[in-house]
Amino acid sequence: RPVRGSWSASYSRWRAWLDREARDIARDLGRGEDPFGTIRGYERMAFYSRLDGTPQAYELFVPPAYRPGRREWPLLVTLHGYKGNAGDYFRNTFGLARAAGAGESLVAHGRHGVPPTSGPMFVIGPTGRGQSFYRHAGEVDIFEAMDDVRRRFAIDASRLYITGGSMGGTGAAYVPYRNPDVFAASAALAGYHDQRVRSDTNHAELSETESFLVAHRSDVDWAENGLHLPMMLVRGTRDRPLAWTRVLVDRLGELRYRHEHREPELGHNVWSDTYANGAIFRWMMRYRRPEHPTHVRLRTARERTRAAWWVTVEQRAAPDAFADVDARIADGVVTATIEGAAAVTFAPPAPLLAEGAPLTV
């Protein structure tokens, strides 16, 4: 029945906006055009998952200066925390923190908060199946969201970045370490990188298989894959235990990999400070992923991500153990140390090896 008052007027404007959107989408589809290819600024998008056919939402920011065909643009993936949501953390990444003092909730900020209007790169905030820690289906969703954007816009494959906080900070290490030839840099904030830090598990009584599963979940055990991944690791000094982050910092130091460690005098929320004034964009923009590295490290314990650049682990020696390959190529010669693998393929492309030239291992 008819409703009077301001709510009725707002509802009518909303319905009119939906009608216009529907007509514009129908017009573009009728012309064979992508109705979302002209988006600029902020938009909430979704793709249909190839896993179960469900629509999976993600946040999207398209730089207003973007013009198709002129140049390729960098893309940042930003991952929300366990009790947060994609919209809230997406806004935080731009320095648009919620007005907590005014009583604004995480949900309200994520749904209705001030949207970003400027930025030097594309940014997406996948939902990641809510609280999946960006594993399994949550990990697949990240790449499907990236693919959805890359189909519509010119994205630079050498400048794909990833960041996140808390659960998202774990994902910001978990995902690139298991896909080592995708991202150019990572900023993992307040993450959980070694399951042996957990105090609710008696690690001394775990079986060999259980210990392997702990390592399988722990980013520190995959850190070898960060050879070409500069990483920023941040944890507040009041966010205990500090070992959740320090174990990965120590491992990267042992490997002599590029990393930056920050411990501000804060609690769990270090992202508001780290992302303020667009700082994360400036930090990321310094890095590019190498296209043809002469040195490749690949450590894996699963078949889904068993390749990096020109190295593929065809078969691990055991199902409950890691395979580890450290390979270099120079002048047509591959020198490699291989552990825990029954079969490995080296397929260096040009310009690392001329077409038809002999390869010595």
SULZI-V462239 format. One record per helix or strand of 2 or more residues. SS is the DSSP state (hx for helix, st for strand). FROM is the first residue (numbers start at 1). TO is the last residue. If there is no record, write none. Layout:
BEGIN
<<SS FROM TO> <SS FROM TO>>
END
This chain:
BEGIN
<<hx 6 30> <st 41 48> <st 55 62> <st 73 79> <hx 86 93> <hx 100 102> <hx 106 112> <st 122 126> <hx 137 152> <st 155 165> <hx 167 178> <st 185 189> <hx 195 197> <hx 203 205> <hx 208 217> <hx 219 226> <st 230 234> <hx 243 255> <st 259 262> <hx 271 274> <hx 276 284> <st 295 300> <st 307 308> <st 311 316> <st 323 330> <st 333 339> <st 341 346>>
END
